[in-house]
Amino acid sequence: MSDISRLSRRRFLITTGLTAATSVALKGCLGNPPTATVDSGATGSAASPVTSPAASPVTAADAPEITTIKLGYIPIVESAPLIIAKEKGFFDKYGMTGVELSKQANWASARDNVTIGSAGGGIDGGQWQMPMPHLISEGVITNGEKIPMYVLAQLVTQGNGIAIAGIHNGKGLGLDISGAADYIKNFQSTQGRKFKAAHTFPHVNQDFWIRYWFAAGGVNPDTDIDLLAVPPAETVQGMRNGTMDAFSTGDPWPYRIVADEIGFMATLTHEVWPFHPEEYLAIRADWVDANPKATKALLKAVMEAQQWADDPANRAELVQLVSGRNYFNIPANILTPPYAGQYAMGDGKSAFNEFNAGPLYWKDPRGNVSYPYKSHDLWFLTESLRWKFPLGGMKDFTVIQQVIDKVNREDLWREAAKEAGFSDIPADTSRGVETFFDGTKFDPQNPQAYLDGLKIKRA
Ligand code: CA
């Protein structure tokens, strides 16, 4: 364990009040536990695990204008807070008794469904990669049709990684690939085709993570390799039969790829950018504007679900709920290790055995996970400028900031958290300077300096 992750873990344990007793409970629930939960520096805290309001908090004054909404989700760990809010009764608790969760076939379907809205048979909002809400609001990925959306909460941090096909065992493909850059770049001359990598949707998270990782190691993802959007099942089949080399993906795929001996994990996104922003809850602006109390009721329910989900004692039940046939429809044992932060990496790399390396929903060592920092919206849009991705009218930082101020409704998150009596409300809309594994820093006060300092970017 690195010093920073050791420190992070200790702070996490202190802030969540995870005691030796709960470590034992975790061991009982999840089988082989993270050895790091036995952390002698963390057992003296008396902090309460989560902040939970009293039951039946809905008064006549904050009764929701509407009790129904249709929210889309993708069956990956990012959507767990929505499923938990539904299954554990948190939506009901806050008066949203008619929330319908609608499984989306893929990200393009989610986009198309939010464009038509629930009135047209689609969805009102749900789970999104970034910066999809901004791109949909500006009509960039909706054929020019602008559907204003609001980002309301972050659903999760981490839980993603970069998998490599087994044919590349022993070639030095880890977190830092600078030693393997020539092997990747020369693939065409030695193998007759370029090194081929996949993500699931262009110009959003998984595309950014693998681009960042390649470029930090000296490989230009635009020119040195082929990088394209491919459905997960097809990517995995390609990794099996030797026609696909890398996959930027989320749980449960990293565990499956190693367990099924399809390949190995080069790195977890937890290593590339510890506690990075991942996926978000965003809803159509027309729905939120018409139903502000219902929006806050939804937010309170999701926040309480996130607090519940981060209690290690609840993770075994979480796995049972999300893995069920009506949600992820996968064997629970495939999700149990990632939810304990246990990642076999393969290719001779040390396994992770650290709760904080896996998905976190409410709190991490940097602070609140659920709160939607505007500085993170800015990083996603800055990275879009780096790779010259289509941004419509968002051509410079002035316009980008205007769009962020319109789309990001951290003010509603704050109101909801205060009304519900939750603590851990961030003081600022910026999380401050972000540091990546290669030492690169992103200062939200000066995104241009970050862009200027990057060696590999699209001309
Ligand atoms: Ca993801």
Boltz pocket constraint, residues with backbone or C-beta under 6 A from the ligand:
constraints:
  - pocket:
      binder: B
      contacts: [[A, 78], [A, 158], [A, 160], [A, 205], [A, 206], [A, 250], [A, 278], [A, 279]]
      max_distance: 6.0
